Amino acid sequence: MRPITVTVGPLATAVSNGICLSQSPSGAGALTLNGSLVANGVAVLDVARRVAITSTNTDNNKTFTITGTSASGNIQTEVLLGPDTATVYTNLDFKTVTNITVSAATTGAITIGTNTVASSSWVYIDPYAFPQMGFQCTVNGSVSYTVQQTYEDPNSPTNPTLPYLVTWVNNPTAALVNSSSTQQSSYLIAPLYVKVTLNSGTGYVNSTFVQFGNLVS
């Protein structure tokens, strides 16, 4: 396949209540989007990144449904179990958030915003090409990042997985997990999708993936 380059970061400083200021819903329904990142009822994030929900009490028996758009502008939705006196965050990255609902009254006060985590676009690997693939992750500035891969496919005609339920596995090479430096590596048998997740930091990571050749009939 042709080389594919994806970038993750840099991220603006996280704002834990940038989408929803502290509120305690008295029943199921929509939360009020009223944080500093909200304009005209829509939260607009600096780049596509995780949405983080914090509760001051036990709310892990509630579900929160987040609706918005991806980095490419496609509408997406994720259903997330609430936190238990802690913070939880989405598996998907949101560029905008247009609506958040909760399944029942919350026990604690809820704030919703951003954290330090974001992922690159998913790199699709051609299953009809040779299975070997090489890649390089080039670090710019201060970062901690992890290369992740999956064989699950939201577009499978027989066994699709919802995008936010896709299971991502950290790369088996230790140097590519919580890494802060430029790295090169390869797959002997390429997965179906690969992404680079920025765990924290003020810099960014450019990653280029190259699959070795194409199959011909």
C-alpha positions in Angstrom: 0.0 0.0 0.0 1.1 3.6 -0.3 2.6 5.1 2.8 0.0 6.5 5.2 0.9 9.2 7.7 -1.3 10.1 10.6 -0.7 12.7 13.4 -2.0 13.0 16.9 -1.5 16.1 19.0 -0.7 18.7 20.1 -3.7 19.1 22.4 -4.8 22.3 24.1 -4.8 22.2 27.9 -7.4 19.9 29.3 -10.6 21.5 30.7 -12.4 19.1 33.0 -15.7 21.1 32.9 -15.3 22.6 29.4 -18.4 20.8 28.1 -20.7 20.6 31.2 -20.3 22.7 34.3 -21.1 20.9 37.6 -24.7 19.7 37.6 -26.8 17.0 39.3 -29.5 15.7 36.9 -32.7 14.8 38.8 -33.7 12.2 36.3 -33.0 10.7 32.9 -32.5 13.1 30.1 -30.2 15.6 28.5 -27.4 17.4 30.4 -26.9 21.1 29.9 -23.9 21.9 27.6 -22.7 25.1 29.3 -18.9 24.8 29.7 -16.3 27.2 28.3 -15.9 25.1 25.1 -19.6 25.5 24.2 -21.0 28.0 21.7 -24.6 28.0 20.5 -25.3 24.8 22.2 -22.4 22.8 20.7 -19.1 22.0 22.4 -16.2 22.5 19.9 -12.9 20.9 20.9 -9.5 22.1 19.7 -9.0 18.7 17.9 -10.8 15.4 18.1 -10.0 14.0 21.5 -11.6 12.0 24.4 -14.6 13.3 26.4 -14.1 12.8 30.1 -17.0 12.5 32.7 -16.3 13.1 36.4 -18.7 12.3 39.3 -18.4 13.2 43.0 -20.2 10.0 43.9 -21.1 6.5 42.7 -22.6 6.8 39.2 -21.2 3.6 37.6 -24.7 2.2 37.3 -25.8 5.0 35.0 -25.1 5.2 31.3 -24.2 8.4 29.5 -24.8 8.7 25.7 -22.5 11.2 24.0 -23.3 12.4 20.5 -21.2 14.5 18.3 -18.8 14.4 15.3 -15.5 12.8 14.6 -12.4 14.5 13.2 -13.7 14.0 9.7 -17.1 15.5 10.6 -19.1 12.2 10.6 -21.8 11.9 13.3 -20.9 9.4 16.0 -22.4 8.2 19.3 -20.9 6.4 22.3 -22.6 4.9 25.3 -20.4 5.1 28.4 -20.8 3.7 31.9 -20.6 6.5 34.5 -17.7 6.9 37.0 -17.5 5.9 40.6 -16.2 9.0 42.4 -13.7 9.3 39.7 -13.3 10.1 36.0 -14.1 7.9 33.0 -13.6 8.9 29.3 -14.8 7.8 25.9 -13.1 5.3 23.6 -13.8 7.5 20.6 -12.4 11.0 19.9 -14.9 13.8 19.5 -14.3 17.0 17.6 -17.7 18.3 18.6 -20.3 17.3 21.2 -23.9 18.1 20.4 -25.8 16.2 23.0 -25.2 14.2 26.2 -27.9 12.2 28.0 -27.9 10.2 31.2 -30.1 7.1 31.9 -31.2 8.2 35.4 -30.8 10.7 38.1 -27.1 10.9 39.2 -25.9 10.4 42.8 -23.1 12.9 42.5 -22.4 16.1 40.8 -21.3 15.6 37.2 -18.8 17.6 35.2 -17.8 16.8 31.6 -14.8 18.1 29.6 -11.5 16.9 28.2 -8.4 15.1 29.4 -4.9 14.6 28.0 -5.8 11.6 25.8 -6.4 11.5 22.0 -5.8 9.0 19.2 -4.8 9.4 15.6 -7.1 8.4 12.7 -7.4 4.6 12.3 -5.0 3.3 9.7 -6.7 0.5 7.6 -4.4 -2.3 6.5 -5.1 -4.0 3.2 -6.0 -7.6 4.0 -5.3 -8.6 0.4 -1.8 -7.4 0.4 1.3 -9.0 1.9 1.0 -9.2 5.7 4.3 -7.5 6.6 4.2 -3.8 7.5 6.8 -1.3 8.8 6.2 2.0 10.5 7.9 4.9 12.2 6.6 7.1 14.9 8.4 10.5 15.0 8.1 12.5 18.2 8.0 16.3 18.2 8.1 17.8 21.7 7.2 16.2 25.0 4.8 13.2 24.7 3.8 9.8 26.0 2.2 7.7 23.3 1.2 4.1 22.6 0.8 2.2 19.3 -2.3 0.1 19.3 -3.9 -2.4 16.9 -7.0 -4.5 16.4 -8.5 -7.2 14.2 -12.1 -6.2 15.0 -13.9 -4.5 12.2 -16.9 -2.1 12.4 -17.4 -2.6 8.7 -17.5 -6.4 8.7 -20.4 -7.8 6.7 -20.7 -10.8 9.0 -19.5 -9.8 12.5 -19.4 -6.0 12.8 -18.3 -4.3 16.1 -19.6 -0.9 17.1 -16.7 1.6 16.8 -16.7 2.5 20.5 -16.6 -1.2 21.5 -13.6 -2.1 19.3 -11.0 -3.7 21.5 -7.6 -2.1 21.0 -4.4 -4.0 22.1 -1.1 -2.3 22.9 1.7 -3.1 20.6 3.8 -6.1 21.9 7.0 -4.1 21.6 7.6 -2.5 25.0 9.3 0.5 23.5 6.0 1.4 21.7 4.0 1.5 24.9 4.1 4.8 26.9 6.9 5.9 24.7 8.4 9.3 24.7 10.9 8.9 21.8 10.9 8.3 18.0 10.6 4.6 17.2 10.6 2.3 14.2 9.1 -1.2 14.2 7.2 -3.7 12.1 4.5 -6.3 12.0 5.2 -9.7 10.6 1.4 -10.3 10.3 -0.3 -6.9 10.0 -3.5 -6.3 12.0 -6.7 -4.8 10.4 -6.4 -1.4 12.0 -3.6 0.5 13.8 -3.7 3.8 15.6 -1.4 5.9 17.8 -2.8 7.1 21.1 -1.4 10.2 22.8 -1.5 9.5 26.6 -0.2 12.9 27.7 2.2 15.7 26.7 2.3 19.0 24.9 3.9 17.7 21.7 2.7 15.6 18.8 3.5 12.3 17.0 3.7 11.8 13.2 3.4 8.2 12.3 4.0 6.6 8.8 2.9 3.1 8.0 4.0 1.1 4.9 2.7 -2.3 3.9 5.1 -4.4 1.9 3.7 -4.8 -1.6 0.4 -5.9 -3.1 -0.9 -9.3 -4.0 -1.4 -9.9 -7.7 -3.5 -12.5 -9.5 
